[in-house]
Amino acid sequence: MTKPQIGENAGKVWQALEKIGSMPFIELKDQTSLSEQEY
């Protein structure tokens, strides 16, 4: 089996991070930390 190129791996990882970053639970997490800072 040939090893996948680094560029292809980086692209897949980046796409995964974009999907994770666009998920609502990340925003809820940020809102929770912000509200904690306010108190």
N, C-alpha and C positions, 0 to 999 in steps of 0.2 A: 504493500500500500504506500502511496506517495503522501508525504506530509503536506497538509494544506498550507498555502502561502500565508505569510504573516499579515499581509494586507487584507486577505479575505477574512481571517480570524478577527482582525481589528474591526472590520466593517460589521461583522455579525455581532460582536460585543457592543459596538456603538448603537446598532439598531435595538439591541436588548435594553441598553441603558435608556434610550429614548422612550421605549415602551414603558419601562418602569417609571421614568420621570413623569410621564403623562398620566399615570394612574392616580385616582382620586385620593387613595390612602396616604400618598406622600403629601398632598396638600393639607389633608386633615392633620397630619403629623406636624407640619409647619405651623398651622393655626394653633395647635395645642401648645407648642413651644412658645409662640408669640404671646398667647394669653397668659402663660405662666410668667413671662417676663414682665407683663403689665402689673400683675399682682405683686 
